[in-house]
Amino acid sequence: MLIIRDDTPDSEDIFLSDTGYLGSQTSVSAGGKNLGIFNSSEDAEKAIFNWIGKHNYRRNIWQISDHGNVHPYDLSIC
C-alpha cells in the first residue's frame, strides 16, 4: 500500500491518465519521464511496480481524470 506523504502532486511523482480512443489505454509517467502507454490499468500497474523495484524509487502515485483532476492512486499489486 502506498503511503501518501503529501496531498498535492509533485513533478517527481508517478501519474496515470487515460488516453487513446475513448480512454481505452493508460499512459504512465514517473519523475516527468514517460513510462509508456498500456492497454489496461493492470498492465500499467505492473509496469509501475517493476519500475519502482528497478529504480528503488518510491513516490506518490496519482490518477489524472478525464477532466484534469488529480486523485491519489492505490497501487493494488503491491
N, CA, C and O atoms as a Tinker XYZ file with bonds, in Angstrom:
   312  protein
     1  N      0.840000   -1.177000    0.000000    73     2
     2  CA     0.000000    0.000000    0.000000    64     1     3
     3  C      0.886000    1.243000    0.000000    63     2     4     5
     4  O      1.924000    1.278000    0.661000    81     3
     5  N      0.476000    2.234000   -0.730000    73     3     6
     6  CA     1.220000    3.475000   -0.834000    64     5     7
     7  C      0.849000    4.399000    0.311000    63     6     8     9
     8  O     -0.332000    4.570000    0.614000    81     7
     9  N      1.840000    4.991000    0.944000    73     7    10
    10  CA     1.600000    5.969000    1.999000    64     9    11
    11  C      1.767000    7.347000    1.396000    63    10    12    13
    12  O      2.844000    7.693000    0.912000    81    11
    13  N      0.706000    8.132000    1.423000    73    11    14
    14  CA     0.741000    9.471000    0.855000    64    13    15
    15  C      1.514000   10.388000    1.795000    63    14    16    17
    16  O      1.168000   10.527000    2.968000    81    15
    17  N      2.553000   11.004000    1.272000    73    15    18
    18  CA     3.371000   11.919000    2.063000    64    17    19
    19  C      2.866000   13.350000    1.986000    63    18    20    21
    20  O      3.223000   14.183000    2.819000    81    19
    21  N      2.058000   13.632000    1.016000    73    19    22
    22  CA     1.575000   14.991000    0.809000    64    21    23
    23  C      0.272000   14.885000    0.035000    63    22    24    25
    24  O      0.027000   13.897000   -0.657000    81    23
    25  N     -0.557000   15.904000    0.156000    73    23    26
    26  CA    -1.837000   15.840000   -0.542000    64    25    27
    27  C     -1.823000   16.615000   -1.861000    63    26    28    29
    28  O     -2.869000   16.817000   -2.477000    81    27
    29  N     -0.650000   17.041000   -2.286000    73    27    30
    30  CA    -0.533000   17.713000   -3.575000    64    29    31
    31  C      0.540000   17.022000   -4.417000    63    30    32    33
    32  O      1.597000   16.657000   -3.903000    81    31
    33  N      0.267000   16.846000   -5.698000    73    31    34
    34  CA     1.237000   16.174000   -6.567000    64    33    35
    35  C      2.534000   16.967000   -6.708000    63    34    36    37
    36  O      2.555000   18.194000   -6.613000    81    35
    37  N      3.591000   16.237000   -6.934000    73    35    38
    38  CA     4.913000   16.801000   -7.162000    64    37    39
    39  C      5.386000   16.317000   -8.534000    63    38    40    41
    40  O      4.997000   15.232000   -8.967000    81    39
    41  N      6.190000   17.076000   -9.202000    73    39    42
    42  CA     6.639000   16.701000  -10.548000    64    41    43
    43  C      7.423000   15.395000  -10.561000    63    42    44    45
    44  O      7.552000   14.777000  -11.618000    81    43
    45  N      7.942000   14.961000   -9.436000    73    43    46
    46  CA     8.695000   13.707000   -9.344000    64    45    47
    47  C      7.810000   12.501000   -9.066000    63    46    48    49
    48  O      8.305000   11.374000   -9.039000    81    47
    49  N      6.520000   12.710000   -8.860000    73    47    50
    50  CA     5.589000   11.623000   -8.570000    64    49    51
    51  C      5.276000   10.811000   -9.825000    63    50    52    53
    52  O      5.745000   11.122000  -10.920000    81    51
    53  N      4.476000    9.769000   -9.639000    73    51    54
    54  CA     4.041000    8.898000  -10.731000    64    53    55
    55  C      2.601000    9.245000  -11.070000    63    54    56    57
    56  O      1.771000    9.416000  -10.177000    81    55
    57  N      2.301000    9.351000  -12.373000    73    55    58
    58  CA     0.971000    9.742000  -12.825000    64    57    59
    59  C      0.423000    8.737000  -13.830000    63    58    60    61
    60  O      1.136000    8.288000  -14.728000    81    59
    61  N     -0.858000    8.389000  -13.668000    73    59    62
    62  CA    -1.582000    7.568000  -14.633000    64    61    63
    63  C     -2.689000    8.431000  -15.220000    63    62    64    65
    64  O     -3.312000    9.215000  -14.505000    81    63
    65  N     -2.934000    8.291000  -16.509000    73    63    66
    66  CA    -4.052000    9.001000  -17.124000    64    65    67
    67  C     -4.579000    8.181000  -18.292000    63    66    68    69
    68  O     -3.836000    7.460000  -18.959000    81    67
    69  N     -5.879000    8.310000  -18.521000    73    67    70
    70  CA    -6.499000    7.622000  -19.646000    64    69    71
    71  C     -6.088000    8.306000  -20.935000    63    70    72    73
    72  O     -5.963000    9.529000  -20.990000    81    71
    73  N     -5.882000    7.517000  -21.960000    73    71    74
    74  CA    -5.501000    8.033000  -23.267000    64    73    75
    75  C     -6.083000    7.104000  -24.329000    63    74    76    77
    76  O     -6.720000    6.104000  -23.998000    81    75
    77  N     -5.873000    7.418000  -25.563000    73    75    78
    78  CA    -6.374000    6.583000  -26.645000    64    77    79
    79  C     -7.852000    6.807000  -26.899000    63    78    80    81
    80  O     -8.484000    7.641000  -26.252000    81    79
    81  N     -8.393000    6.067000  -27.833000    73    79    82
    82  CA    -9.789000    6.189000  -28.220000    64    81    83
    83  C    -10.697000    5.909000  -27.029000    63    82    84    85
    84  O    -10.689000    4.810000  -26.475000    81    83
    85  N    -11.480000    6.912000  -26.640000    73    83    86
    86  CA   -12.411000    6.825000  -25.510000    64    85    87
    87  C    -11.741000    6.356000  -24.218000    63    86    88    89
    88  O    -12.360000    5.671000  -23.403000    81    87
    89  N    -10.489000    6.727000  -24.040000    73    87    90
    90  CA    -9.775000    6.369000  -22.816000    64    89    91
    91  C     -9.479000    4.891000  -22.701000    63    90    92    93
    92  O     -9.412000    4.353000  -21.596000    81    91
    93  N     -9.303000    4.231000  -23.831000    73    91    94
    94  CA    -9.120000    2.779000  -23.839000    64    93    95
    95  C     -7.738000    2.328000  -23.390000    63    94    96    97
    96  O     -7.517000    1.132000  -23.201000    81    95
    97  N     -6.805000    3.255000  -23.214000    73    95    98
    98  CA    -5.456000    2.917000  -22.783000    64    97    99
    99  C     -5.070000    3.771000  -21.590000    63    98   100   101
   100  O     -5.741000    4.752000  -21.271000    81    99
   101  N     -3.982000    3.392000  -20.933000    73    99   102
   102  CA    -3.492000    4.122000  -19.765000    64   101   103
   103  C     -2.061000    4.556000  -20.014000    63   102   104   105
   104  O     -1.197000    3.739000  -20.332000    81   103
   105  N     -1.818000    5.851000  -19.868000    73   103   106
   106  CA    -0.485000    6.426000  -20.005000    64   105   107
   107  C      0.123000    6.577000  -18.612000    63   106   108   109
   108  O     -0.570000    6.948000  -17.664000    81   107
   109  N      1.416000    6.288000  -18.492000    73   107   110
   110  CA     2.100000    6.372000  -17.199000    64   109   111
   111  C      3.375000    7.193000  -17.353000    63   110   112   113
   112  O      4.137000    7.016000  -18.303000    81   111
   113  N      3.590000    8.098000  -16.396000    73   111   114
   114  CA     4.851000    8.829000  -16.330000    64   113   115
   115  C      5.357000    8.805000  -14.893000    63   114   116   117
   116  O      4.575000    8.732000  -13.946000    81   115
   117  N      6.671000    8.867000  -14.749000    73   115   118
   118  CA     7.300000    8.873000  -13.430000    64   117   119
   119  C      8.460000    9.850000  -13.458000    63   118   120   121
   120  O      9.340000    9.769000  -14.315000    81   119
   121  N      8.448000   10.770000  -12.512000    73   119   122
   122  CA     9.526000   11.744000  -12.459000    64   121   123
   123  C      9.631000   12.574000  -13.720000    63   122   124   125
   124  O     10.720000   13.008000  -14.093000    81   123
   125  N      8.503000   12.798000  -14.381000    73   123   126
   126  CA     8.484000   13.589000  -15.596000    64   125   127
   127  C      8.862000   12.823000  -16.859000    63   126   128   129
   128  O      8.901000   13.401000  -17.946000    81   127
   129  N      9.141000   11.524000  -16.725000    73   127   130
   130  CA     9.515000   10.709000  -17.879000    64   129   131
   131  C      8.399000    9.732000  -18.218000    63   130   132   133
   132  O      7.822000    9.106000  -17.329000    81   131
   133  N      8.100000    9.606000  -19.494000    73   131   134
   134  CA     7.049000    8.711000  -19.954000    64   133   135
   135  C      7.500000    7.257000  -19.808000    63   134   136   137
   136  O      8.556000    6.877000  -20.312000    81   135
   137  N      6.691000    6.441000  -19.111000    73   135   138
   138  CA     6.992000    5.021000  -18.967000    64   137   139
   139  C      6.301000    4.191000  -20.034000    63   138   140   141
   140  O      6.672000    3.040000  -20.263000    81   139
   141  N      5.298000    4.765000  -20.691000    73   139   142
   142  CA     4.629000    4.051000  -21.759000    64   141   143
   143  C      3.131000    4.203000  -21.733000    63   142   144   145
   144  O      2.555000    4.821000  -20.838000    81   143
   145  N      2.514000    3.618000  -22.748000    73   143   146
   146  CA     1.060000    3.567000  -22.870000    64   145   147
   147  C      0.673000    2.101000  -22.845000    63   146   148   149
   148  O      1.234000    1.288000  -23.580000    81   147
   149  N     -0.289000    1.766000  -21.993000    73   147   150
   150  CA    -0.642000    0.373000  -21.744000    64   149   151
   151  C     -2.107000    0.126000  -22.080000    63   150   152   153
   152  O     -2.940000    1.027000  -21.984000    81   151
   153  N     -2.411000   -1.115000  -22.476000    73   151   154
   154  CA    -3.763000   -1.456000  -22.899000    64   153   155
   155  C     -4.736000   -1.673000  -21.754000    63   154   156   157
   156  O     -5.942000   -1.763000  -21.983000    81   155
   157  N     -4.240000   -1.759000  -20.528000    73   155   158
   158  CA    -5.121000   -1.919000  -19.368000    64   157   159
   159  C     -4.468000   -1.282000  -18.147000    63   158   160   161
   160  O     -3.256000   -1.066000  -18.114000    81   159
   161  N     -5.287000   -0.986000  -17.151000    73   159   162
   162  CA    -4.731000   -0.422000  -15.920000    64   161   163
   163  C     -3.878000   -1.464000  -15.201000    63   162   164   165
   164  O     -2.921000   -1.111000  -14.511000    81   163
   165  N     -4.219000   -2.752000  -15.359000    73   163   166
   166  CA    -3.418000   -3.809000  -14.744000    64   165   167
   167  C     -2.008000   -3.845000  -15.329000    63   166   168   169
   168  O     -1.030000   -3.991000  -14.596000    81   167
   169  N     -1.907000   -3.711000  -16.651000    73   167   170
   170  CA    -0.586000   -3.663000  -17.287000    64   169   171
   171  C      0.197000   -2.433000  -16.842000    63   170   172   173
   172  O      1.409000   -2.502000  -16.638000    81   171
   173  N     -0.499000   -1.306000  -16.691000    73   171   174
   174  CA     0.146000   -0.077000  -16.228000    64   173   175
   175  C      0.657000   -0.251000  -14.803000    63   174   176   177
   176  O      1.766000    0.178000  -14.484000    81   175
   177  N     -0.148000   -0.881000  -13.942000    73   175   178
   178  CA     0.268000   -1.116000  -12.559000    64   177   179
   179  C      1.491000   -2.030000  -12.495000    63   178   180   181
   180  O      2.403000   -1.791000  -11.702000    81   179
   181  N      1.515000   -3.064000  -13.317000    73   179   182
   182  CA     2.675000   -3.965000  -13.350000    64   181   183
   183  C      3.927000   -3.210000  -13.774000    63   182   184   185
   184  O      5.003000   -3.419000  -13.213000    81   183
   185  N      3.788000   -2.333000  -14.763000    73   183   186
   186  CA     4.934000   -1.543000  -15.228000    64   185   187
   187  C      5.420000   -0.607000  -14.123000    63   186   188   189
   188  O      6.626000   -0.451000  -13.931000    81   187
   189  N      4.498000    0.012000  -13.401000    73   187   190
   190  CA     4.870000    0.901000  -12.284000    64   189   191
   191  C      5.591000    0.093000  -11.208000    63   190   192   193
   192  O      6.650000    0.498000  -10.728000    81   191
   193  N      5.020000   -1.040000  -10.832000    73   191   194
   194  CA     5.608000   -1.885000   -9.802000    64   193   195
   195  C      7.030000   -2.299000  -10.191000    63   194   196   197
   196  O      7.944000   -2.233000   -9.370000    81   195
   197  N      7.212000   -2.721000  -11.431000    73   195   198
   198  CA     8.540000   -3.123000  -11.909000    64   197   199
   199  C      9.503000   -1.943000  -11.937000    63   198   200   201
   200  O     10.671000   -2.086000  -11.576000    81   199
   201  N      9.020000   -0.782000  -12.364000    73   199   202
   202  CA     9.860000    0.409000  -12.437000    64   201   203
   203  C     10.303000    0.835000  -11.037000    63   202   204   205
   204  O     11.461000    1.198000  -10.830000    81   203
   205  N      9.371000    0.788000  -10.077000    73   203   206
   206  CA     9.701000    1.143000   -8.694000    64   205   207
   207  C     10.795000    0.204000   -8.167000    63   206   208   209
   208  O     11.759000    0.658000   -7.551000    81   207
   209  N     10.644000   -1.092000   -8.407000    73   207   210
   210  CA    11.636000   -2.064000   -7.940000    64   209   211
   211  C     12.988000   -1.884000   -8.600000    63   210   212   213
   212  O     14.025000   -1.964000   -7.942000    81   211
   213  N     12.975000   -1.640000   -9.897000    73   211   214
   214  CA    14.230000   -1.487000  -10.642000    64   213   215
   215  C     14.990000   -0.236000  -10.226000    63   214   216   217
   216  O     16.217000   -0.256000  -10.130000    81   215
   217  N     14.267000    0.851000   -9.978000    73   215   218
   218  CA    14.909000    2.123000   -9.661000    64   217   219
   219  C     14.948000    2.437000   -8.167000    63   218   220   221
   220  O     15.465000    3.477000   -7.760000    81   219
   221  N     14.397000    1.531000   -7.351000    73   219   222
   222  CA    14.311000    1.776000   -5.908000    64   221   223
   223  C     13.755000    3.176000   -5.650000    63   222   224   225
   224  O     14.320000    3.965000   -4.894000    81   223
   225  N     12.655000    3.446000   -6.291000    73   223   226
   226  CA    12.082000    4.789000   -6.343000    64   225   227
   227  C     10.647000    4.720000   -5.875000    63   226   228   229
   228  O      9.795000    4.151000   -6.558000    81   227
   229  N     10.372000    5.285000   -4.729000    73   227   230
   230  CA     9.028000    5.223000   -4.162000    64   229   231
   231  C      8.475000    6.628000   -4.007000    63   230   232   233
   232  O      8.919000    7.396000   -3.153000    81   231
   233  N      7.508000    6.952000   -4.838000    73   231   234
   234  CA     6.867000    8.258000   -4.801000    64   233   235
   235  C      5.361000    8.059000   -4.746000    63   234   236   237
   236  O      4.865000    6.941000   -4.889000    81   235
   237  N      4.644000    9.146000   -4.538000    73   235   238
   238  CA     3.188000    9.088000   -4.580000    64   237   239
   239  C      2.732000    8.753000   -5.993000    63   238   240   241
   240  O      3.395000    9.095000   -6.972000    81   239
   241  N      1.595000    8.083000   -6.084000    73   239   242
   242  CA     1.014000    7.741000   -7.371000    64   241   243
   243  C     -0.330000    8.449000   -7.476000    63   242   244   245
   244  O     -1.133000    8.430000   -6.543000    81   243
   245  N     -0.563000    9.076000   -8.632000    73   243   246
   246  CA    -1.761000    9.876000   -8.850000    64   245   247
   247  C     -2.477000    9.455000  -10.126000    63   246   248   249
   248  O     -1.841000    9.102000  -11.119000    81   247
   249  N     -3.804000    9.497000  -10.091000    73   247   250
   250  CA    -4.635000    9.265000  -11.275000    64   249   251
   251  C     -5.143000   10.621000  -11.742000    63   250   252   253
   252  O     -5.709000   11.379000  -10.954000    81   251
   253  N     -4.946000   10.928000  -13.009000    73   251   254
   254  CA    -5.467000   12.159000  -13.589000    64   253   255
   255  C     -6.758000   11.807000  -14.321000    63   254   256   257
   256  O     -6.755000   10.983000  -15.236000    81   255
   257  N     -7.864000   12.436000  -13.914000    73   255   258
   258  CA    -9.157000   12.138000  -14.530000    64   257   259
   259  C     -9.263000   12.778000  -15.908000    63   258   260   261
   260  O     -8.424000   13.590000  -16.297000    81   259
   261  N    -10.302000   12.401000  -16.635000    73   259   262
   262  CA   -10.503000   12.975000  -17.962000    64   261   263
   263  C    -10.848000   14.459000  -17.907000    63   262   264   265
   264  O    -10.866000   15.131000  -18.937000    81   263
   265  N    -11.123000   14.973000  -16.705000    73   263   266
   266  CA   -11.374000   16.405000  -16.515000    64   265   267
   267  C    -10.143000   17.136000  -15.984000    63   266   268   269
   268  O    -10.192000   18.341000  -15.737000    81   267
   269  N     -9.034000   16.402000  -15.807000    73   267   270
   270  CA    -7.797000   17.008000  -15.334000    64   269   271
   271  C     -7.637000   17.045000  -13.828000    63   270   272   273
   272  O     -6.660000   17.597000  -13.323000    81   271
   273  N     -8.593000   16.459000  -13.095000    73   271   274
   274  CA    -8.489000   16.398000  -11.639000    64   273   275
   275  C     -7.509000   15.304000  -11.240000    63   274   276   277
   276  O     -7.430000   14.267000  -11.899000    81   275
   277  N     -6.771000   15.529000  -10.177000    73   275   278
   278  CA    -5.750000   14.584000   -9.726000    64   277   279
   279  C     -6.192000   13.971000   -8.400000    63   278   280   281
   280  O     -6.565000   14.675000   -7.461000    81   279
   281  N     -6.140000   12.619000   -8.348000    73   279   282
   282  CA    -6.561000   11.894000   -7.144000    64   281   283
   283  C     -5.481000   10.880000   -6.773000    63   282   284   285
   284  O     -4.832000   10.318000   -7.655000    81   283
   285  N     -5.280000   10.637000   -5.458000    73   283   286
   286  CA    -4.325000    9.607000   -5.060000    64   285   287
   287  C     -4.734000    8.260000   -5.657000    63   286   288   289
   288  O     -5.923000    7.967000   -5.782000    81   287
   289  N     -3.751000    7.447000   -6.022000    73   287   290
   290  CA    -3.984000    6.157000   -6.631000    64   289   291
   291  C     -3.318000    5.081000   -5.781000    63   290   292   293
   292  O     -2.136000    5.193000   -5.454000    81   291
   293  N     -4.059000    4.048000   -5.424000    73   291   294
   294  CA    -3.533000    2.958000   -4.633000    64   293   295
   295  C     -3.074000    1.843000   -5.568000    63   294   296   297
   296  O     -3.894000    1.249000   -6.268000    81   295
   297  N     -1.821000    1.563000   -5.586000    73   295   298
   298  CA    -1.266000    0.519000   -6.439000    64   297   299
   299  C     -1.658000   -0.829000   -5.828000    63   298   300   301
   300  O     -1.089000   -1.239000   -4.816000    81   299
   301  N     -2.604000   -1.503000   -6.424000    73   299   302
   302  CA    -3.231000   -2.677000   -5.824000    64   301   303
   303  C     -2.352000   -3.927000   -5.833000    63   302   304   305
   304  O     -2.634000   -4.864000   -5.087000    81   303
   305  N     -1.304000   -3.975000   -6.643000    73   303   306
   306  CA    -0.499000   -5.191000   -6.703000    64   305   307
   307  C      0.698000   -5.158000   -5.757000    63   306   308   309
   308  O      1.471000   -6.115000   -5.724000    81   307
   309  N      0.872000   -4.089000   -4.992000    73   307   310
   310  CA     1.993000   -4.020000   -4.041000    64   309   311
   311  C      1.696000   -4.853000   -2.824000    63   310   312
   312  O      2.516000   -4.924000   -1.910000    81   311
